[in-house]
Amino acid sequence: MASRTCPKWTLFIPLFIIIISFGLNIASLSHPTWVSQGSSLEFSLTKCTNCPSSNDQWSWECYAQYYCELNDDLGDCKLFKDGYKASYAYLFLEVLSLMLTVMLIEKLIIAGTGGDYGSPMLIYIISSFVFICHLLATIIWFGLSKASWSGSCDSTKNPTTDTDRPDFCAEGGPAIAIANIFINAFAVVAVFFFMCKRDRLTDGVRLGVEDGKWLCLPTRYWMFITLSLLFTGIIFLLAAIGEDSWVKRDPRAHHMHGSLLRCKDCIADYDWVGWDCLAGNECDSDSSSGACHLFKHLRDSSSAFVTLAGITVVLIAMFIQVVSGILSGRDYGIRILNYAYPVLIALSNLLGTIIWFGISKAGFDKNCDNKQNDPEDTLDICSTTGPSLSIVSNFLFVPMAVIFFISYWKRGESRPLSALTQIETPGNTHGLHDVTNFQGGYPKKVAP
């Protein structure tokens, strides 16, 4: 007796659970309170959310630098170093989990609507890694931070001399992360069950894409040009993020040199200090000073740029699937999304660059030697290599989006692969190939 199958729309059941889990991931990452320490400090995953005014929005790194510079053996040095390692390990794994979740959501939507979602094995693999990444992130965070709900959470009596490491108390963020482990596990089980029970006959209807032309070049060649521009743009974007030189000031007027996130040699005895650390100190001393405005602008602009760069990378991962599918001769995905991905990549990257310049007020044409005649004026700052690399990436992503949009629109008609002229080749037991009209896996348009 044949086992009963589930219609394709039932894949929306695990999709609904996956979306709930995705929302909980976002809620945990953005939760304002992950740990508390003593009666006056509360931390989110990345920064202090309830702290003295001199430490306003200080990150874990700021606190670790401050106490460890005094003495590596201090209890608070050990505490904040553990918090720093735990938070960024969790962030890395959880962002990876989120990116895989977005890919899984897209594939389930395509499968549920009867489209070509690629290999079914990818859905099993991606859903498994979504769960593994989230589980590992939570375990590693608790292991490194040593936070618990049963700790005393008392601060050290004298943070500048005590060597005993105080406790962290876990708060709302970790609770959401733990609850999401069970929801995530249930979602993976649901994905496996409904994918296993799906009607495989719907998988048999695969669409091939005939090789259309634009400006005398076949679609396949334009896809290779698209990929070349895309990967070159990625190289420039990553190079910009990793570049040590983003801004500078003239040596004759309060010399300063910094990367996207940190300043070099701005404070004695520190090689690199985050803009958030500098903003907290300077604005506590004088919230109306030009230096305070400058550090706050650089802190906020860098946060916005990194966020939009992360969104760009996720969109690129989604888009690569689309181009790979087209190059293999398959009409992958949902057409409106296929058109949207390259446009959103270009817009996200462009917006990140514009926002950074808009908030930081940096420029290439400034002399960077503002003597601060008015102490409340924001100090002039000059853009250097990092912003230049970011601008170059836009000149690659924008034409990439235009080329893909037009060539995808100009491609040949989609039709079932069985409708293309095909014959079975010797030794081919897995499918049919058009021997006379097939180049590198890409079907050519056949004359009627």
Rosetta blueprint (number, residue, H / E / L):
1 M L
2 A L
3 S L
4 R L
5 T L
6 C E
7 P L
8 K H
9 W H
10 T H
11 L H
12 F H
13 I H
14 P H
15 L H
16 F H
17 I H
18 I H
19 I H
20 I H
21 S H
22 F H
23 G H
24 L H
25 N H
26 I H
27 A H
28 S H
29 L H
30 S H
31 H L
32 P L
33 T L
34 W L
35 V E
36 S E
37 Q E
38 G L
39 S L
40 S L
41 L E
42 E E
43 F E
44 S L
45 L L
46 T L
47 K E
48 C E
49 T E
50 N E
51 C L
52 P L
53 S H
54 S H
55 N H
56 D L
57 Q L
58 W L
59 S E
60 W H
61 E H
62 C H
63 Y H
64 A H
65 Q H
66 Y H
67 Y H
68 C H
69 E H
70 L H
71 N L
72 D L
73 D L
74 L L
75 G H
76 D H
77 C H
78 K H
79 L H
80 F H
81 K H
82 D H
83 G H
84 Y H
85 K H
86 A H
87 S H
88 Y H
89 A H
90 Y H
91 L H
92 F H
93 L H
94 E H
95 V H
96 L H
97 S H
98 L H
99 M H
100 L H
101 T H
102 V H
103 M H
104 L H
105 I H
106 E H
107 K H
108 L H
109 I H
110 I H
111 A H
112 G H
113 T L
114 G L
115 G L
116 D E
117 Y L
118 G L
119 S L
120 P H
121 M H
122 L H
123 I H
124 Y H
125 I H
126 I H
127 S H
128 S H
129 F H
130 V H
131 F H
132 I H
133 C H
134 H H
135 L H
136 L H
137 A H
138 T H
139 I H
140 I H
141 W H
142 F H
143 G H
144 L H
145 S H
146 K L
147 A L
148 S E
149 W L
150 S L
151 G L
152 S L
153 C L
154 D L
155 S L
156 T L
157 K L
158 N L
159 P L
160 T L
161 T L
162 D L
163 T L
164 D L
165 R L
166 P L
167 D L
168 F L
169 C E
170 A E
171 E L
172 G H
173 G H
174 P H
175 A H
176 I H
177 A H
178 I H
179 A H
180 N H
181 I H
182 F H
183 I H
184 N H
185 A H
186 F H
187 A H
188 V H
189 V H
190 A H
191 V H
192 F H
193 F H
194 F H
195 M H
196 C H
197 K L
198 R E
199 D L
200 R H
201 L H
202 T H
203 D H
204 G H
205 V L
206 R L
207 L E
208 G E
209 V E
210 E L
211 D L
212 G L
213 K E
214 W E
215 L L
216 C L
217 L E
218 P E
219 T H
220 R H
221 Y H
222 W H
223 M H
224 F H
225 I H
226 T H
227 L H
228 S H
229 L H
230 L H
231 F H
232 T H
233 G H
234 I H
235 I H
236 F H
237 L H
238 L H
239 A H
240 A H
241 I H
242 G H
243 E L
244 D L
245 S L
246 W L
247 V E
248 K E
249 R E
250 D L
251 P L
252 R L
253 A L
254 H L
255 H L
256 M E
257 H E
258 G E
259 S L
260 L L
261 L L
262 R E
263 C E
264 K E
265 D L
266 C L
267 I L
268 A L
269 D L
270 Y L
271 D L
272 W E
273 V E
274 G E
275 W H
276 D H
277 C H
278 L H
279 A H
280 G H
281 N H
282 E H
283 C H
284 D H
285 S H
286 D L
287 S L
288 S L
289 S L
290 G H
291 A H
292 C H
293 H H
294 L H
295 F H
296 K H
297 H H
298 L H
299 R H
300 D H
301 S H
302 S H
303 S H
304 A H
305 F H
306 V H
307 T H
308 L H
309 A H
310 G H
311 I H
312 T H
313 V H
314 V H
315 L H
316 I H
317 A H
318 M H
319 F H
320 I H
321 Q H
322 V H
323 V H
324 S H
325 G H
326 I H
327 L H
328 S L
329 G L
330 R E
331 D L
332 Y E
333 G L
334 I L
335 R H
336 I H
337 L H
338 N H
339 Y H
340 A H
341 Y H
342 P H
343 V H
344 L H
345 I H
346 A H
347 L H
348 S H
349 N H
350 L H
351 L H
352 G H
353 T H
354 I H
355 I H
356 W H
357 F H
358 G H
359 I H
360 S H
361 K L
362 A L
363 G E
364 F L
365 D L
366 K L
367 N L
368 C L
369 D L
370 N L
371 K L
372 Q L
373 N L
374 D L
375 P L
376 E L
377 D L
378 T L
379 L L
380 D L
381 I L
382 C E
383 S E
384 T L
385 T H
386 G H
387 P H
388 S H
389 L H
390 S H
391 I H
392 V H
393 S H
394 N H
395 F H
396 L H
397 F H
398 V H
399 P H
400 M H
401 A H
402 V H
403 I H
404 F H
405 F H
406 I H
407 S H
408 Y H
409 W H
410 K L
411 R L
412 G L
413 E L
414 S E
415 R E
416 P E
417 L H
418 S H
419 A H
420 L L
421 T L
422 Q L
423 I E
424 E L
425 T L
426 P L
427 G L
428 N L
429 T L
430 H L
431 G L
432 L L
433 H E
434 D L
435 V L
436 T L
437 N L
438 F E
439 Q E
440 G L
441 G L
442 Y E
443 P E
444 K L
445 K L
446 V L
447 A L
448 P L
